[in-house]
Amino acid sequence: MSTELSKTFDPADIEQRWYAHWEENGLFRPERPDAEPFTIVNPPPNVTGSLHIGHALDNTLQDVVIRYERLRGKDALWVVGTDHAGIATQMVVERQMEAKQDKRTNYSREDFVGKVWEWKEESGGQITRQLRRLGCSMDWSREQFTMDEHFSNAVLKTFVDLYNDGLIYRDKRLVNWDPKLKTAISDLEVETTDVKGGFWHFKYPLEDGVTLDDGRDYIEVATTRPETMLADMAVAVHPDDERYKSVVGKYVVLPITGRRVPVVADEHADPELGSGAVKITPGHDFNDFDVGKRAGFAAGEMLNMLDAEANVCQTADGLVPEEFLGLHRFKRDGVDGARELVVQRLKEQGYLIPHIAKTKKGEEQELDAEPRTIATPFGDRGGVVIEPWLTDQWYVDAEKLARAPIAAVKDGTIEIVPKSWEKTFFNWMENIQPWCVSRQLWWGHRIPAWYDAEGNAYVAMTEEEAQAKAGDGVSLTRDDDVLDTWFSSALWPFATLGWPEKTDLLDKHYPNNLLISGFDILFFWDARMMMQGMHLTGKAPWPRLYLHGLVRAADGAKMSKSKGNVVDPLGLIDQYGADALRFFMSAMESQGRDIKMDERRVEGYRNFATKLWNATRFCQSNGIGASTSIAAPAATQAVNKWIIGEVVETKNALEQAMADLRFDAAANTIYHFVWDRFCDWYIELIKGNFDEETRAVAGWALDQILVMLHPFMPFITEELWSKQGDRADYPLITAKWPEPEAEVDADAKAEIDWLIALTSAVRTAKNELGIAPGAKLEAYCPAPSTLGRKVVEENAAAIERLARLTPVHFAEAPGGAAMQVAAGEDGFIIPLEGIIDIEAEKARLTKALEASAKEAKSLEGRLGNANFVERAKPEAVEKARADHAHHTAEIERLQAALTRLG
């Protein structure tokens, strides 16, 4: 027995209720020990995070896949958890402490970490509650956290194993140093922003008695970072640059510090750029670091002039004047920094070469520096300029670990979808740099390394093991650093399943089947899972990697808080329901393209849900309830054979789209079947004919809709499924995927498609000519096809009810004004004498046609004007294009209407 639905569809009424039912009854991972496994893992969101529109897209696509595979009978496991997010979490807790006039350094490391755990228990995991609102059917009973004990053990074992394999080592190198957070960060966490700055030119005097061929006793250098000259160690010139060949191997004496540094030949210096000579600061510039190494400087000899907060400190040679010590690198809070003082002193001493610029009036003026817009690196979390800084850090030999993933993608072991991302993948992996995995934080996985008094490192799982390696009586101190968060999350596909222990779960569900990820973490996370997975387990973590685009603002701009164009997915769920947002995400996800946010479309999919709700209420009111069979019921009537065939075709198309990971095609396939074929046509065709066969077929077809639509719109489909009949033993989430055991009946399809075509043509023609939709018209078909004659003779009542044609004559039409419509091969003539004022209608149509033609021509001219297209606001250009398309379509429609009148 079906349960009567309420008159209106209210998402809020059903969403929380159904989600609680699914989770409480363990339905996200039903007991299926013998079923084929299907496994995905979620990109673990930061424990500090909240649901943003990118999460909504990413997790919707994953949920569509996992619900689809669950319906297909798989042992479907969606691993869920959160990342401890070292930097982000420590920042959150420290900010809370600052608000109470407290700070981290007031506590021991252990006490501070304890406070972070307290925060995690009280406030962490907000995003997991929000994922539930989206409908994500994750296995919450096995929720993971990257700082869980078993996961932490896996992380430490990975570090120790990689160290023992020679793939982790300690080295003094330049890192991206965030002076605000006082930690190293990865290249991927650096955001480059254009900043207005300057290009300063200096004279570096050559040693006494040395001159260039042109007689100058100095070399001109230029820099955007004058403060770094305090740690300069060389001047580089190109080996083929004739201007400087005579001074290669000679020395310059630096202003301010008096440091004597060599002139070296190196191809890094570009003869075409500036003076062709480059100041080299190997301790504070990545390119200079490489030049310094080629010039013979060991990393330990490279000079460092800044402390962890980017304040000037004394260099190893003690040559930085005292007045600079303690200054910040830049001007701050109105106080000049090292940059300003360096420029001032060089200017006073005559070493600054002024830049000659022209005013708007054409007059020359001297500036200290040439104004330049400079691409400047900022930390994505600290928000301050990143400083290349020379420190001892732990590194992974990423170049060796990258070899297996590169080979796996090349030989097809791993398929990247869309394939267009392969080129980017290879370019990065084949030029990969050592991966700095140490971070100067207190929150995270502490590096399992202990040092003796001489600085020798002992890497082991425990201090006892390290002590055994060092020997009795050797005093050891543990490394203060923690591991990069991405180091631990690289183990996600297998450590979440119990690795390194050999568990049944790991044996069954690793490798995973698929990874769905935003392209923006391809190198942060996806590539690193490939590297760690293949090295530690010998297997690729998954055979397919699907990379989706970004969700952008309606105008195509990237969303950002500063622009004020961020869309809150929870607000959309509140307004339109989770199902509508999920369907929007699925329908708009086209491989390789970003999604433009369009709230009207979300609203449209809410209307789609309402349409299905009302269609189900209509079915209930006519005695149509739940189906009693998985296979299609027996059918004798063409309309019922037709809808069964439509289900078969929809199922096949949907399965193909899912196999190809074409989410847009899958969503649009089920959308058009539900809206066009079932709700609009089938229900209209069977009105007034609710015999036993039709009720059985209609109930079965509606069931197939609910099952096929469920992955995209789980809440409304589960509600309708439950209300259509008593099936408590199998809720929709664990129902069986359609198996119609039927074929498309070609004759029935041809017959109903012909009837639909005739009805649509008549309705369109009436609309164009201003004839009332309900007006009954006489029609003539002089030379009917076999199909046309059959449909008319067998469906006269339906043609009268739907197309409002009666009677239909198989004869020549009388003379006079008439409109013509077609269905298949058949042409119909419908007399209009006495129906409308023909001449007045022609005049109306002609006037409207002329107006649209005039407007279209005007818009065509505007869009053909390069000035308008390039300079007008994008929304104005977009509106002009839309208006032009509208008037072009109107011209075609009006011309067709005039042709109909003869």
N, C-alpha and C positions, 0 to 999 in steps of 0.2 A: 504493500500500500504506500502510495506517495503521501507526503506531508505537504500541506498547502504552503506555498511561499508567500511572504509578505508582499505587498503591492510595490514597494520600492526597494531597490538594491542599495544597501548601506554597507560599504566595505568595513567600516569601523566595528560594526556589529559582529562580523564573522571572523575577522583576522586573528584577533587575540585568542578567541575561543578555539579555533582550529589549530593554531600553532601549539597551544598548550596540550591539546589532545594528541597531536603527532609526537611531541617530545616526550610526554609522560608515558606514552605507550610504546616507546622504543621503535617507532615506525620509520625513523630516518635510517636505521640499519636493522631491518628485520632479520630474524634468524634464518640464514640460507647457507648452511655449511657446505652443501654439495654444489652450489651454483657457481657459475663462472664469475670470477672477481672482476670488478671494475673500480678503479681507484683514482681519485684526484686529491690533491692537497691545496688548501687555500694559501695564497701568498700571505704569510702571517702578518696581520696589521700590528702597528705599534700599540703596546699596552696603554699608551697615553692617548691614543687616537679616538676620533669620532667619525661617524660615517659621512664621507663626502661623496660627491657625484661619481668620482672615479671608482670608489669602492662599490657603489651601486651597480655600475656597469659590469665590473669584474666579477662580482659575486652573483649577479643575475645570470650571466652566461654560464658560470660553473653550475648553478642550481638547475638551469634548464637541462644541461647535460646529465647531471646525476639523477634528476627525477626521470628523465627519459630512459636511462639505463636501468633504473630501479623498476620501472614499469615493464621493461623487457625481460625481467626475471633475474637480473644479475645480482650478485652479492656486492651491492654498490656501497662503497665506503668513501665518504668525503671527510678527510682529516682536517680538523680545525684546531686553531690555537692562536696565540699571540706572541709577539716578539718582545723581548725585554727592552729593546730600543735604548741602548746604553746612554748616548748623549741626550736624547729627548727626555728620557725619564729622569736622569740626574738633574737636567735643567728644570723640570717641573717641580721636583722636590726642593731644589735650592731656591727657586723663586718663592715657594711657600714659606721657606725659612726666612728669607729676606723680608717678607711682609711682616714677620714677627720679630724683626731686628736680630735675627739669628743667622748663623752661617755654618757651612759644612765643616770648616776647619776648627770649630769649637768642639768637635766630636772626634772620637777615634774612628778609624775606617770601619770597624765592625759595628759600632753604634750607628753610624750614618747609614750603612747598608741595611741595618735593622729598620731604620726609619723609612727607607725606600720600600721594604717589604710591607710595612704597615700601610703606606700609601697604596701599594698595589692591592692589598686585601680590601681596603675601604673604597678606593676610587678607580682603580685600574679595571679594565675590562668593560668600560662603557660601550665600546664598539661592538662587543659580542652581543649585548642586549639589543643593539640597533640592527645587527645582522638578522636577528630573529624577526624584527618588524618587517624586514624585506622578504621574509619567507624562506630564508636559506636553510635547507634540510641537511645540516651538518651533523656528524655523529658527536654530539655534545658529551656523551658519556665518556669519551676518550679525549676530551679537550686537553691540549698540550700548552706548555709555556716553556720558552727556551731556557729558563733558569730552573726548571724542574730538575730534581736530583738525577734521574736517569738520563735526561738530555745533557745536563752539565757533564756527567761522566763521559758521554759520547764525544762531547766537544774536547775535553782534556785528552782523551785517548787519541783523537784525530791529530791534535797538536803534537803529542809525543810520537805518534807513528810517522807523521810527516817529517819531524825532526830526525828521527832515526833513519828515515829513507833519504836523508839529505835534501829534503824539499822545503825545509824551514831553516832559516839561518838569521843571525843577528848581524846588522851592518850599520855603519854610519853613512847616512845618505841625506839628501835634502827631502823634506816632506812638506806637504801643505799644512802649515801650522795655523791654527785658529787662536789668535791671542786672547780672544774673549773667553773661549771655553778652555783654553790652555791644553789643547790636545791636537794630535795629528788627525787629519781627516783624509779621505780618499779623493782621487781626482773626480770621481763621480759625484762627490758631495760639494763640489766647487761650482758656483754659478758665476758666469762671466757677464759683467754689466758694463756698458759704455759710460765712462765718467769723464767730465771735462778736467783736463790737467795741462801740464806743460812739458816742453822738450827743451832742456837746458844744455847749453854748449859751454865746455870748459877747456882751459889750456892745462895740459899736463906737461910740465917742463922736463926736457931731456937732461940727463946727467951732464955735469960741466964738460964743455968741449965737444959735445955731440950735437950735430945739427942734421936736419933733413937736407935733401938735395937742393931744395929751393931756399935754403938758408935759415929757415925757421928753427928756433931752439926749443920748440914745444910740439906736442901732438894734440890735435883737437879731438876731443871725444864729446859725445852727446848722450844724455840719459833722461828718462822720465822719472828716475828715482835717485835724485842727487844725494840723499842721505846715505845711500849704500857705499859711496866712495870712501867712507871711513874704514871699510873692510876690503877695498880693492887689493888684488894681488897680482894683476898683470894688465897689459894693454894688448889686445889682439889685432893683427892686420892680416889681410889675405896674402898667402904665399906668393901670388902672382902680381900683387899690387906694386908697380914700379916705384911709387912714391915713397914706400917704406922699406924697400929691400935693404937699404944701407943701415937701417937701425934695428933690424931683427936681431935679437940677442943682446942688444944694448938695454939701458935702463932709463926709466923716468923716476923722478922723485915727486911723490904725491904732495900736493898742497895740504895744509892743515895737519896731517899726520907725519909728514916727512918720510913716509915709508918708501924704500927703494924697491921698485917692482920691474920685472922684465917686460920687454916687448916681444911677443911670441907670434909666430906665423900659424894661422889656423883658418880653415875654410869657413868657419862660422862668420867671420867678418865679411861683410858684403861691400865690395869696392864701390858699388853704385849707390849705397845708402849713406847719406851724410858725408862725413870726412873719410869714411872707409875704415876708421879705427874705432874699436869698441873697448870700453872699460870692462874688466872681468872681475866679478865679485863671486867666486865659486861657492861661498857659504850662504848666498842669499838669492841665487838665480839658477833655475834648472839648466838653461843652456850654458851658463858660465861654469856650472859644476862639471859638465862634460868637457868643456874647454880646459878647465883646470886640471882634470885628470889626464887629458892628452898632453898637457904641458909638464906633467910630472909631479903635480901636487897630490899627495895622499890625502884621503878624506880627513884624517886626523890632524892634518896640518892646515886645513882650510880655516880661515878666520871667521869667527862669529861675533857680530857687533850688537846683537839684540838678546834680551832675556825673554822668558816665556810670555811676558805681557807686551812685548814689542817696545820695551824701553831700552835705550842705549846702555850697553855694558862694555867693560874694557875688553879689548881683543887680547889674544894670547901674547902678542908682542908688546903690549902695554903702550901703544902709540896713540890711542885716542885721547885728545885733550880732556882734562877734567871737566871743563865747562859743558861738555856734551853728555857726560855720564848721568844717567837717570832721566834724560829727556825722552818723551815719547817720540816715536818715529814721525808722527804727523802733528799738525796743530790741533790742540784739543782744548775745549772749554775756553777759547780765546787766548790760550797760551801757546806761543810758538814752540814748534817741535824741532827735532834734529834736522828735518828737511829745510826749514826756514833759516836755521842758524848756519848750516853748511853753505847755503846760497849767499847769505849775508857775508860770511867770512871770505868766500871766494871772490865776491864782488869787491870787498874792501882791499883784498890782496892783489887785485888786478887779473885774476884768473878766470873770471866770468866773461864769456863772449856774448854781448847783448844781441837780441834778435831785433832786426830793423823791420818795422811794420808800417803800413800806411793807414792813416785815418780815413774816414769817409770823405774828407775834403781833399784827400790825396797828399796830405803832409806826412813826412816821415817822423816816426817816433821810436824810441828805444824801449824795448821790453826785456825783462830779465830772462824770459823764456818764450819760446814759440808756442802759442796756444794749440793744444792737441786734444782730440777726443780719444781716450785710451781705454782699450778693453781691459777691465780690471777684475781680478778674481775675488769673489766674496764667499764666505762660508754660508751654506744654505740654512744653517740653524743659528750660528752665532751672529751672522749679519754684518761682520766686519771684514775688512780687506785681509785676505790670506797672505801670510808671510812665508816664502820659502825659507826653511830653517833647518840647520844641520844638526841632526840628533841621532842617537843610537836607537834603532827600532828593530822589530822582528818582521821578517819578510818571508812570503811564500814564493817559491820559484814557479810563478804562474806560467812562464813560457813552456816548461816541461809538462805541467798539468794540462795545458791547453791542447796539446797534440792529439790526445785521444778524442776529445769532443770535435775538433776540426775534422778528423778522419770520419767520425760517426755521422756528421752532417753531410760530408762529401759522398759517403757510400750509402746514404739513405737509412742508416740505423736510426737516426733522428731526423724527422721531417719538420721543417719550420714552415708554419702557415701564417700569413701568406709567404710564398717563396721569395718575394721581393726583399725580405729582410735578410736573406742569406748573405748577400754582398756586404752588408753592414757588419754582420756577425763575423765573417771571415776577416774583414779589414781590421777589426778590433783585436780578434784573437791572434791573428798572425803578427801583430805588432804590439803584443801585450807587454806591459812593464811589470817588474816585480811588485807584488801585492803587499803593501804595508798593512800588517794585521794587528799592530799594537796600538792601544789608545790610552791616553793619560787620564783615566777616570777611576772612580772607586766602584761604580755599579757595573757589573758585567762578570764574565768568566775570567777570573784572574789567571794570568799566564803561569803555567806550571814549570817555572824555571827558578832556580836558586843560585846565588853567586857566592863565591868565596872572596877573601880579601883581595886577591889579585884580579878579580873580575871574571874568572872562569865560570861558565854557566853549566849547571847540571839540570837537565830536563828530565822530569819523571812525573808519574801520576800523583805521588805523595811525597811529603818532605822526608819520610823515612827512606824511601827509595833513593831520593836525591842524596841523602846523607850517606847511604851505603856506597853510592858511586864516588862521593867525595872522600870518604874514609873517616875513621873515628878521629874526633878532636878537631876537625875542620869546621870553623864557624861559618854558617850559611845564612844568607839574607834572601828573602823571597822577592821576586820581581814585583814592583808596585803596579805595573800596567795590567789592563784587561784587553781582551780580544775584540777586534772589530765585530760589531753585531752581525755583519754579513758573513763572517766566518762561521758562526753557529747556524745561521739560517740556511747556509749551503747544505746542511745535513738533513734538512726538513723532510725530504721524501722517504728517508729510511730510518733516521733516528726516532721519528715519531712512531715507527712500527716496532721499536724495540732494539734496533741495532745499537751496539755491536753484538748483543745477545742473539742467538739463533732462535727466533720465536716463530710460532706457526703463522702469526699475523704477518711477519716480515716475509716468510716463505711464500705466502699466498698473495700478498698485495704489493710486493716490490719485484720488479719495477712497477711504478704507477702506469696508468694507461694514457694519461694526457695531462699537460699543464696548460692552464689558461692564465695569461699574464699580460699586463700592460707593457707596451714596447719600451717604456721608459725604465724598466728594471731588467731589461735583457742582460745587461752586464753586471749590474748590482747583484743580481740574484740568479737568474736563469743559467747563465754561462758558468757561474760558480758551482751551482748544483751539478751541472754536467761534469765539471772538473773533479769535484770531490766524490761524486757518485761513482764515476768510472774508475777513479784511482782506488777508492776504499772498498767498493763492492765488486768491481770488475764488470758492472753492467751500467748501461745508460739509464738514467732515472725514469725516463718515459720515452716512448717512440715518437710522440708528437708534441710540438710546442706551438700553441696558438697565441699570436700576439695581436691584441686589439688596440684601437686608437685611443685618443683622448676625447673626453666630452668637452666641447667648447661652448662658449656663449652663443646666443642666437645669431650674432653678427660674425661668427667665426673666430673671434678673439679668444685667446687663452684665458681661462678663468683665473682671477687672482683677487685676494682681499683688497689690495691697493686699488684695483680698478672698480671694486664694488659690484662685480658681475658674477659672484659665486652663487650657485643655486644649491639650496639645502634639500637633499633628497627626502629627509624626514618631513619637511613642509609639504612636499609634493604628495607623499604618502597620506599625510593628514587630509589633504584637499581632495585627492582623486583615488586614493587607495593604492596598496602595494602592487596589485595586479596590473593596473594601468601603467604605472611607472616601469614595471618589469617588461611589459609588452612593448613599450616604447623603446627601451634599451635593446631588446632583441630585434625588433623590426628595423631599427636604424643601424644596427651593427653590420656594416658591409666591409668585407676583408680589405684591410689596408687603408681605410678612410677614417678620419675623425668624425665624431657625431656632433651635430649642431643641436644645442638644446632648444626645444620647441614645446613650450607648455601647452599650446593649443592642440598639439598632437597627443600629448599625455591625456588631455581632456577628451580628445576623440576616442582614445582607447578605453576611457572610463565609459563613454557612450556605447562602445562596442560591448563591454561587459553588461551594461544595462539592456542592450538589445537581446543578448543571450538569455538574460534573466527573464525578460518579458516573453520571449519565445518559449521558454520552459513553462512559465505560468500558463501560456496559451495551451501547450500540450497537456498540462495537468487538467485544465478546465474541460478538455475533450477526452478525458479518460486515458491519456497516454502516460504510462509510467515506465519503471525500470525494465530493461530487457532481461529475459531469462536465459539468453544464450550468448556465447562469444561469437559463434558463427552467425552469418546473416540469416534472418528468417526466410522462409520460402515466399516468393512473390510472383504474382501473375499479372498484376497491373503495370503498365509501362512506367507510370510515375514512381512506383516503388522500386521497380528494377533499376530505374534511372538513378535514384538517390543511393542505392546500394553501390552502383558502379562509381558514383561520385566519391563515396567513402573509400573505395578501393584505390582510385586514382590519387586522392588526397593523401592517403597513408603512404603510397609508394613515393610520391613526390617529397613528402615530409621526411621519410627515411633517407632518401638520397641527399636531401639538403643537410640533414644531421651528419651523415657520413662524410660529407664534404666540409663540415663546419661552416655552413652558410646559414648563419642565424637569421639574417634578414629574409632569405628565401623560405626558410622553415616557418617563420612567423607569418609572412605574407600568404603562404600556402594555406595555413589553417584559418587565417583571417578571412580570406575570400570565400573559402568553403562555408564557413559559419555564416557570414553576413549575406553573401550573394546567393549561394546555392540552397542552403538550408532555410535560413530565416526569411529571405525575400521570396524565393521561388517555390521551394518544396511546400512550405507551410501554406502559401497562397494556393498552390495547385491542389492540395488535399482538403481545403476548406469545404465543409459540407459533405465529405465522403469519409467518415471515420468508421469504416468497417473493421472487422477483426484483423485482417491482413495489414491494413494501413496503420492501425494502432501499434501493432507488433513491429513493423518496419520503422515507423517514426520513433518509437521508444528506443529501438536498437541504434538508429542513426544518431540520436541525441546522446546516447551512451558513448558512442565512438568519438563524438565531438569532445565530450568531457575528458575522455582519456587522452586524446591527442593534444588538446589545449592545456591539459594540466601542467606540463613542465613550464609553460609560459605564465599561466594564470592559476596558480595552485589553490588560492582561497575560494574564489567563486565556484570553480569547478568542483571542489570537494563539497561545498555547501549544496550545490545543485544535485550532485550525485547522491548525497545522503537524503535529500528531500524527495528524490524520485522513487525511492523504494527502500524497504528494510534490508540493508546489506551490512549489518554491523560487523559481520565476520571478515569482510574485506573492504576497508575504506578505499577511496580512490587512489590514495598515495601508493598503495601496494596492489592495485588491481592489475589486470593482465592487458598488455598492449594488444591493439586490435589484430585479430586474425579472421577476417571476414569469410574465408573459404568460399569466395565467390569471384566471378569474373565480370568485366564490364560487358553489359548487354548492348551490342552495337545498335540494334534496331530500336531499343527503348531510348537509348541516348540520342539517336538521330531524331526520333519522334518528339521528345520533350525539348531538345535544343531548338527544333523548328518552331514549336509552340512558343517558347520563350522569345525567340527572334521576332516572330510576328507581333507578339504583345509589346515588346520593347519598341519596335518600329512604329507601331500605331500610337503609342503613348508619346514618343518623341515628336512625331508629326503633329499631333494634337497640340502639344505644348508650343511648338514653333508657330502654329497658325492661330493660337489663342482660342482653341476649341475646348470647351469644358471637358475635364477628364471623364466625367460620368456619361457623356453624350453617347448614345448608341447610334452606330453608323452602319449603312448597308455597304457590302463589299462585293467586288467581282474579280474572279480569277479565270481569265479566258482559257488558259492552257495549263492546267494544274499538273504537277509531277505526280508520280505514283505516291510518293511520301506525302506531298501536300494534300492530295485527295483523301488519303487514309486518315491523316491527323484531323482534318476538318470534319470528316464523317463520324469519326469515333469520339471527337471531343467538342462537339458543337456547344454543349453547355459551358464547358470551360472557356471556350473562345468568347462566348457571349459575356461571361462573368469577368474574364481577365482583360481581353482586348476590346470589349464592348462592341464587337462586330456581330450583327445579326440582321437579316440572314446573310450567308455567304453564298454567292451564285457562281457556279462553274459556267460562265457565259461571258459574251462580250459586254462591256459596260456601255451605257447610253452616252451620248455626246454631252458636252458641257464641261464646266470647270470641275476638276477633281484633283485629289492628291494621290500620289502613288507611293506604296511601301513594298518592301520585299522581305521574304523569309526563305532562306536557302535559295533554291533555284526559282522560286515562285514569286511572280509579281502580282500585286493587288491594286485595283483601281477603286477609289472610294469617292463617289460623287459628293460635291459640296454645295450644289444648288440648294438654296433655302437653309443651309446650315450656317454659313457666314456670308457677309457682304464681301464678295470677291474683290471688287475694285478698291474698296476701302482697305481691305487687308493688304492688297498689293502696294497701295500707297504707303501704308504704315511700315511695311517691311522695307520698301525702297528708301524711305526717309531714314530708318534706323541703319540700313546698310551704308548710306552715304555718310552718316555721322561717324560710324565706326571706321570707314575707309579713311575719312579725313583725320581722325584721331590717330589711327595707325600710321599714317604717312608722317604726321608731325612727330610722333614718338620715334619713328625710324630715323628721321633726320637728327633728332637729339642724340640717339644712341650711336649714330654714325659720326658724331662730332667727338674727336679725340679729347678735346679740352673738357667736355662734359664728363666723359667716362673716367678720365684720369683725375679730375680735380673735384668733382662733386662728391658729396658724402656717399659712402658705400650703400647706405640704405636708400638714398634717392635714386641711385643707378639701379639698384635691385627692384625698386618700385616701378621705374620706367620700363624695365624688361618685363615685369609681370603684367603691367598694363598693356604693353605691346602684344604679348602673347594672348591676353584676353580679347583684345579687339581683332586680332587675326582669326581667332576661333569664331568670334561673332560674325565676321565676314563670311566664313565658310557656312555657318549655320543659316544665316539669313539668305544667302544665295541658294542653298538647298531648299529652303522654305519657298522661295519664289519659283524655283523650278517645279516644285510639287504642284503649284497653282496653275502651271502651264502658261 
